[in-house]
Amino acid sequence: MYAIIGLGNPGKEYENTRHNAGFQAVDFLSAKYNIDINRKKFKGDIGEGIIEGNKVILLKPSTYMNLSGESIRELAAFYKLSMDEIIVLYDDISLETGRLRLRGKGSAGGHNGIKSIISHLGDDFPRVKIGVGAPNGDLVAHVLGKFSKEEEGLVKKAIEAAGEAAVVIMKEGLQEAMNKFNSFKA
């Protein structure tokens, strides 16, 4: 069993913001594999289903970004998941818009959602970073802002590729997914 977690902030005011790229990637998988995210559990919204023969839990924590680790820790404990069965999808300002970067472990890189996960579970879990571009000023305004018209097409492709990268991690392993997606540019 795998858990694919998209990071973001709950609420209409945060929909389609840079910080919610992880939520959007999970929504892509939900639609593609017909998995309804229709239950509230583990301080989040979850859906259960099958992707490419693997039982999967899709999770969008409703704790707000800074407390994402609480939700993921509860889910991991309940299902007795190992760290390599937890795949986290999230926005990254250090990558240009439309790029992806996969890693197996590492620091939070200033991302408060990842910082929370590391504090609750450690740093050894597969992650798919979705490039949302560097801020041109205020960081908070940037990550909580919407994409420009020019960026929307790039981001849509990157979000879909991030979802596909999670599937490749499950099917073929992290190294193969890194080989396929670390050079991705929308």
N, C-alpha and C positions, 0 to 999 in steps of 0.2 A: 504494500500500500504506500502511496505517496500523498503528500500534502503540497499543493501548489498555492502559495500565498501571494496575493498582490497587496502591496502597501499603498495607503492613501488615507484620506480623511473622509468620514461620512458626512452626508448632508448635501443638499442641492447646490449650496453656494460653492462647493468644492468640485463639482462635476466638471470634467474636461479640463482641469488645471494640470499644470506640469507635475505637481506633487502626486497626482492621482493616476499617473501612467501605469503603475502596478495594478490598480483596480481595473483599468481599462484592458490590460492584458488578460486578466482573469475573466473579465466579461467576454472577451474574444473567445477564449477556450470554452466558456459556458455555452455560448451560442453555437460554436462549431461542433461541439460534441454533445449538444442537447442535454446539458446538465443544469437543472434549475438551481439557482442559488436562492433557496426559499425557506431556509430555517435559520433561527437565531440560536447560536450555541457558541461556547468558548469565547464570549465577548466579541462576537463577530457574526457575519452572515456567511452561511456555508451551503454547499451543495455537494452531493455524493454521486459518483457515477463511474463509468469505465472509459478510459482513454487508451486506445491501442492495446487493449488486453490487460491494462493495469487498473486496479481499483484506485480511485483518486478522490481526495477531498479538496474542493476549491474553497478557499477562505479569504474573506475581505474583513480584516479586523475593524471593529466599530469603536475602538478605543482612542481614536485619533493617533496620528503618526508616532508621537513621542512615547506612547505606551504599547506599541504593537507587540512587543515581546511577551506581555502578559497573556494576550490572546493565543499566540503561537505556543507558548509554554503549556497552557491548558490543553490545547489540541494534541500536542506531542505526547503529553503525559497520558491522556485518555487512550490514545491509540497505540501507545508504546512505540512511537516512531524513532528510528535512529536518525542521526543528524543528516545522513546522506539521502534520507527519504523526505526531507523538507527542502523545497525549492522556493526561493523568495524572488519575486519580480518587483523592481522598484525604479524610480527616477534617479538620474545621476546628472548633476550640473557640470561635472568635470568632463563629460563627453559631449561632443557636438550633437545637435539635434539630429535624430535619425540613426545614430550609431548604437551598437550593442557591445557589451563587454561581459563575458561570463567568467566567474571565479569560483573556486572551491572553498576558499576561506580568506580571511583577511580582516583588516580594520574597518571601522565604520566610515572612514573617509569624510567625517563631518555630518553624515546623514543620521538624523535623530531616530528614525525608525530602525535602522540597522544597529545603532548604538543600544537601543532598548532590547533588541533580539539578542545581541551579544551578551548583555548583562544578565539575561535570563537563561540562555542556552549555550553560550560560547560562540566562537567565531568560525567553527568548522561546518559550514553548510553551503550547498550550491546556491549561487545567486546569479540573477540575470539583471544587469544594469541597463536601463533604457536612457539614452542620451536625450537631455532636454535643454542643452545649451547653458552656457555660463551667463550669470546675471550681468546686466549693464547698469548696475546701481544696487538698489536694495534687494538683498537676497530673499527676504520673506515675500516681498511684492512679486518677485520673479517666480518663485516656486508655487505661489498661490494664484499666479496669473494664468490666463488662457494663452494658448498658442496663437501666433499670428496666422493669417491666411496662408502665407508662404510655408509655414512650418507644418500646418495640419496634415498635408499629404505625406510628408516625411515621417511624421510621428505615427500616423495610422499604419504605415508599412512597418515601422520599427516595433510597434506594439504587437502586431500580428506575428512578426518574426520572433519576438520575445516569447510569445505563447508557444510557437513551434519549437523554439530552443528548449523550453521546459519538457516538451514531449520527447525530444531527442535525448535529453538527459535521462529520462526514465527508460527509454528503449535501448539506447546505445552507450550510455555512460557520459559522464561529464567531459572527459577528454575529447571524445568524438564531437560532442556539442560545441566545445570550445573551438575545435578545428573548423567546424562548419560556420559558426556564427560570430567569432571574434573579429572577423574581417567584414562583417555586415555593415553596409552603409546604404541607407534608403536614398 
